[in-house]
Structures are given as structure tokens and as C-alpha cells.
């Protein structure tokens, strides 16, 4: 493993902290490998119900490492560069699109370029008051390589996504909340406490229900209503057959909080 990413697990919550503060937590191959490895492990770890992704220090993620970009231009052929993306950073969005546990981005500072894209691939974002956001590829003569053109319109809508991508405007936390890029804005000192408060609330719910709901919502965006209703009836049948559903019914009748087990 690498010190470019810090991992912590507590109270059924996993925290991934991007950790290259000297370059504003810019992505590195080691960091990308570690993110993918941890997410793969978390996906099959029944003790983890929610993931929080954040950055160390005053930045969330500055996106790509400019020095590494220069080296890529100088040393890699176009075809090699293409596959280095596909087998590199693009593994993160490919993994997250099928990741059925909730993942919250706690944006503690600037999130630009691929940093913004990765935040957008999380289920939702909360941020500190000093967070800033930019889809900044056009400033470098590039295009969003981490799925930004796909995910940003799904988060903020097509016209706003186009404006952000064409202009590379740096927007503040208030504007990010106004356009739906983030759900909540908190004082910097309170951000992680609020992130964990939200994560704990989700982690206390029935895990099977949460995961099936996440699948249904995301997959429903690409389905017509008939296909969605057919799918959700299958999900409902699975949920009703779970031990957690029986526990929830019994807890309601007994006037107590349910103790869910994810079974």
C-alpha cells in the first residue's frame, strides 16, 4: 500500500483520505491503485456500510499531477497514453458505477479537474465553506478524462455542465450548492463531523435496502418506467425475504429500534 492514500474503518464506515498535501492531493498512479484496491475490498466487506472520501489538509484533489502530464506528453505515444488512462484513473469511475454501497465526498477544499470528476462519481457531496470547484481541463488543452462529460450533466444538468466545462469557471461553495453540485455546506471545522453524522445515519439503516435502492435509482436513470417497475418488483421480493425486513416489522410492533444485520 502507499502513503498517498490513508484508510480508516470505524463504526461500519470506511474513510479514504487522499494524501499528497504537497501537491494539493493531486492524483498519482500509487494513489489510484490504492483507491481501487480499497474500494474492491470494501465492496465485499460486510462490516463496511458507508464510505467517506476526503482530502488531507486544505485541498480535496487538484486532479492530475502537472509534472506527470508533461512526462506523459514527452514519453508516451498516443495509443500508450490512451491505455494508460483506461488502465489508470478510469478504473475509478468504472468501479464506482457498479459500487452499490453509499459513498459520500466530503470536499474539504479545492476540487478541480479529475478531482471534481471523482467527487461527482460519489453518490453526493458535502463541502466546507472554503471549497472551490472547477472542471478545468480546457485550461490545459485537455478533455475530462475521468468521466466528467458523462457524470457532470447527471449531477448539475446539461446546460450547467456545458458552461462549467467550456469556461472552467472556479465556483465557490455557495454557488456549488445553488446548482446542486453539493447537498450541504458546513464550516471547515465541522465538515468531517457532519460527514460522519450523515454516514452513521445511513449505516444504521437496513444494508440490503440501501444497496438495492442505490442500484434501482442509478439503473432507473437509463430505463423506461416499465423496465424499472419490473426490476423494482424483484428488488422488493428480495427485500421482503430478508431477515432485516422481519426485524424491522418486529421492532416496529415492539416499539424499539431495529438491529439490522444485512441478511
C-alpha positions as CSV (number, residue, x, y, z in Angstrom):
1,X,0.0,0.0,0.0
2,X,1.1,3.7,-0.3
3,X,1.1,6.7,1.9
4,X,-0.6,8.6,-0.9
5,X,-3.9,7.3,0.5
6,X,-5.0,6.9,4.1
7,X,-7.6,4.3,5.1
8,X,-9.6,4.1,8.3
9,X,-12.6,1.9,9.3
10,X,-14.8,2.6,12.3
11,X,-18.5,2.2,13.2
12,X,-19.2,0.5,9.8
13,X,-17.8,3.5,8.0
14,X,-14.6,3.5,5.8
15,X,-12.7,6.7,5.3
16,X,-10.4,7.2,2.3
17,X,-8.2,10.3,2.6
18,X,-6.3,11.5,-0.4
19,X,-2.9,12.2,1.0
20,X,-0.4,14.2,-1.2
21,X,-0.7,17.6,0.5
22,X,2.5,18.9,-1.1
23,X,0.7,18.9,-4.5
24,X,-2.8,19.6,-3.2
25,X,-3.6,15.8,-3.2
26,X,-3.1,15.5,-7.0
27,X,-3.6,12.0,-8.2
28,X,-0.7,9.6,-8.7
29,X,-0.6,6.1,-10.0
30,X,0.1,4.8,-6.5
31,X,-2.9,6.8,-5.2
32,X,-5.2,5.5,-8.0
33,X,-4.1,1.9,-7.3
34,X,-4.8,2.3,-3.6
35,X,-8.2,3.8,-4.2
36,X,-9.2,0.9,-6.5
37,X,-7.7,-1.8,-4.1
38,X,-9.5,-0.4,-1.1
39,X,-12.9,0.0,-2.9
40,X,-12.6,-3.6,-4.1
41,X,-12.1,-4.8,-0.6
42,X,-14.8,-2.6,0.8
43,X,-17.3,-3.9,-1.7
44,X,-17.2,-7.4,-0.2
45,X,-16.6,-6.4,3.4
46,X,-19.9,-6.9,5.3
47,X,-18.6,-4.7,8.2
48,X,-18.5,-1.6,6.0
49,X,-21.8,0.0,5.1
50,X,-20.8,3.6,4.0
51,X,-17.6,5.2,2.6
52,X,-16.4,8.8,3.1
53,X,-13.9,10.2,0.6
54,X,-12.0,13.3,1.6
55,X,-8.7,15.1,1.2
56,X,-5.9,15.8,3.6
57,X,-5.1,19.4,4.6
58,X,-6.6,22.3,2.7
59,X,-7.3,20.6,-0.6
60,X,-9.7,17.9,-1.7
61,X,-7.9,17.0,-5.0
62,X,-6.2,19.1,-7.7
63,X,-6.8,16.4,-10.3
64,X,-3.8,15.3,-12.4
65,X,-0.2,15.9,-11.5
66,X,1.1,18.5,-14.0
67,X,4.6,17.1,-13.9
68,X,3.3,13.7,-14.7
69,X,1.2,15.2,-17.6
70,X,4.4,16.7,-19.1
71,X,6.2,13.4,-18.9
72,X,3.3,11.7,-20.5
73,X,3.3,14.1,-23.4
74,X,7.1,13.7,-23.9
75,X,7.4,9.9,-23.4
76,X,4.2,8.2,-24.5
77,X,2.7,7.5,-27.9
78,X,-1.0,8.4,-28.3
79,X,-2.0,4.8,-28.1
80,X,0.0,4.1,-25.0
81,X,-1.3,7.3,-23.4
82,X,-4.9,6.3,-24.2
83,X,-4.5,2.9,-22.5
84,X,-2.7,4.5,-19.6
85,X,-5.9,6.4,-18.9
86,X,-8.1,3.3,-19.4
87,X,-5.9,1.2,-17.1
88,X,-5.2,4.0,-14.8
89,X,-7.6,6.7,-13.5
90,X,-10.5,5.4,-15.5
91,X,-10.6,2.3,-13.3
92,X,-12.1,4.6,-10.6
93,X,-15.3,5.6,-12.4
94,X,-15.7,2.1,-13.9
95,X,-15.6,0.7,-10.3
96,X,-17.8,3.4,-8.8
97,X,-20.6,3.0,-11.4
98,X,-21.1,-0.6,-10.0
99,X,-20.3,0.2,-6.4
100,X,-23.5,-0.4,-4.5
101,X,-22.6,0.9,-1.1
102,X,-23.2,4.6,-0.4
103,X,-20.1,6.9,-0.9
104,X,-20.0,10.5,0.3
105,X,-17.5,13.0,-0.9
106,X,-16.5,15.4,2.0
107,X,-14.9,18.1,-0.1
108,X,-12.6,20.0,2.3
109,X,-11.0,22.4,-0.2
110,X,-10.5,22.9,-4.0
111,X,-11.7,20.0,-6.2
112,X,-10.6,20.6,-9.8
113,X,-10.3,18.6,-13.0
114,X,-10.2,14.9,-12.2
115,X,-10.7,15.8,-8.5
116,X,-14.1,17.2,-9.4
117,X,-14.9,14.2,-11.6
118,X,-14.1,11.8,-8.8
119,X,-16.2,13.8,-6.3
120,X,-19.1,13.7,-8.8
121,X,-18.9,9.9,-9.2
122,X,-19.6,9.7,-5.4
123,X,-23.3,9.5,-4.5
124,X,-23.4,13.0,-3.2
125,X,-21.1,15.7,-2.0
126,X,-20.9,17.9,1.1
127,X,-18.3,20.6,1.4
128,X,-16.6,23.2,3.6
129,X,-17.2,26.9,3.2
130,X,-13.8,27.3,1.5
131,X,-14.3,24.6,-1.0
132,X,-13.9,25.5,-4.7
133,X,-14.8,23.6,-7.8
134,X,-13.7,23.7,-11.4
135,X,-14.0,21.4,-14.4
136,X,-10.6,22.8,-15.5
137,X,-9.4,20.6,-18.3
138,X,-10.0,23.2,-21.1
139,X,-7.4,25.4,-19.4
140,X,-4.8,22.7,-20.1
141,X,-6.0,22.0,-23.6
142,X,-7.5,18.7,-22.5
143,X,-10.8,16.9,-22.1
144,X,-12.3,15.4,-19.0
145,X,-10.5,12.0,-18.8
146,X,-12.1,10.6,-15.6
147,X,-15.7,10.5,-16.8
148,X,-16.6,14.2,-16.3
149,X,-18.5,14.6,-19.5
150,X,-20.7,11.6,-18.5
151,X,-21.2,12.3,-14.8
152,X,-21.3,16.1,-14.6
153,X,-24.6,16.5,-16.6
154,X,-26.2,13.9,-14.4
155,X,-25.3,15.9,-11.3
156,X,-26.0,19.5,-12.4
157,X,-27.9,19.2,-15.6
158,X,-26.8,19.5,-19.2
159,X,-26.6,23.4,-19.7
160,X,-24.7,24.0,-16.4
161,X,-22.4,21.1,-17.1
162,X,-21.6,22.6,-20.5
163,X,-21.0,26.0,-19.0
164,X,-18.6,24.6,-16.4
165,X,-16.7,22.5,-18.9
166,X,-16.4,25.2,-21.6
167,X,-15.4,28.0,-19.2
168,X,-13.5,26.2,-16.5
169,X,-15.1,28.7,-14.1
170,X,-13.9,28.3,-10.5
171,X,-17.1,28.3,-8.4
172,X,-17.4,28.7,-4.6
173,X,-19.3,26.5,-2.1
174,X,-22.4,28.7,-2.2
175,X,-22.7,28.5,-6.0
176,X,-22.0,24.8,-5.9
177,X,-24.9,24.3,-3.5
178,X,-27.1,26.6,-5.6
179,X,-26.6,24.5,-8.8
180,X,-26.9,21.1,-7.0
181,X,-23.3,20.1,-7.1
182,X,-23.2,19.8,-3.3
183,X,-26.0,19.0,-0.9
184,X,-24.8,20.8,2.1
185,X,-22.1,23.4,3.1
186,X,-20.5,23.5,6.5
187,X,-17.8,25.4,8.4
188,X,-14.5,23.8,7.7
189,X,-14.1,22.7,11.4
190,X,-17.5,20.9,11.2
191,X,-17.2,19.2,7.9
192,X,-16.0,15.8,8.9
193,X,-18.2,15.7,12.0
194,X,-21.2,16.3,9.7
195,X,-20.0,13.8,7.2
196,X,-19.8,11.1,9.8
197,X,-23.1,12.1,11.3
198,X,-24.7,11.6,7.9
199,X,-22.7,8.4,7.3
200,X,-23.7,6.9,10.6
201,X,-27.4,7.7,9.9
202,X,-27.2,5.8,6.6
203,X,-25.1,2.9,8.2
204,X,-27.9,2.3,10.8
205,X,-30.4,1.6,8.0
206,X,-31.1,-1.8,6.5
207,X,-28.0,-2.5,4.4
208,X,-29.8,-4.7,1.8
209,X,-32.4,-2.0,1.3
210,X,-29.8,0.8,0.9
211,X,-27.9,-1.2,-1.7
212,X,-31.0,-2.2,-3.7
213,X,-32.3,1.4,-3.6
214,X,-28.9,2.7,-4.9
215,X,-29.0,0.2,-7.8
216,X,-32.6,1.0,-8.6
217,X,-32.1,4.7,-8.7
218,X,-28.9,4.7,-10.8
219,X,-30.2,2.0,-13.2
220,X,-33.6,3.6,-13.4
221,X,-32.0,6.7,-15.0
222,X,-31.3,4.6,-18.1
223,X,-34.6,2.7,-18.1
224,X,-38.2,3.3,-19.1
225,X,-40.8,3.2,-16.3
226,X,-42.0,-0.3,-17.3
227,X,-38.5,-1.8,-17.1
228,X,-37.9,0.0,-13.8
229,X,-41.1,-1.3,-12.2
230,X,-40.3,-4.8,-13.4
231,X,-36.8,-4.5,-11.8
232,X,-38.1,-2.9,-8.5
233,X,-40.6,-5.7,-8.0
234,X,-37.7,-8.1,-8.0
235,X,-35.9,-5.9,-5.5
236,X,-39.0,-5.7,-3.3
237,X,-39.3,-9.5,-3.3
238,X,-35.6,-9.8,-2.2
239,X,-36.0,-7.2,0.5
240,X,-39.2,-8.8,1.9
241,X,-37.4,-12.1,2.1
242,X,-34.6,-10.7,4.2
243,X,-34.1,-11.1,7.9
244,X,-33.8,-7.4,8.2
245,X,-37.3,-6.8,7.0
246,X,-38.6,-9.3,9.6
247,X,-36.6,-7.5,12.2
248,X,-37.9,-4.1,11.1
249,X,-41.5,-5.3,11.4
250,X,-40.9,-6.8,14.8
251,X,-39.1,-3.7,16.1
252,X,-42.0,-1.5,14.9
253,X,-44.6,-3.6,16.7
254,X,-42.4,-3.8,19.8
255,X,-41.7,-0.1,19.8
256,X,-37.9,-0.4,19.7
257,X,-35.1,0.4,17.2
258,X,-34.3,-2.4,14.8
259,X,-30.9,-4.2,14.9
260,X,-30.1,-4.8,11.2
261,X,-27.6,-7.4,10.2
262,X,-27.5,-7.1,6.4
263,X,-29.1,-10.5,6.0
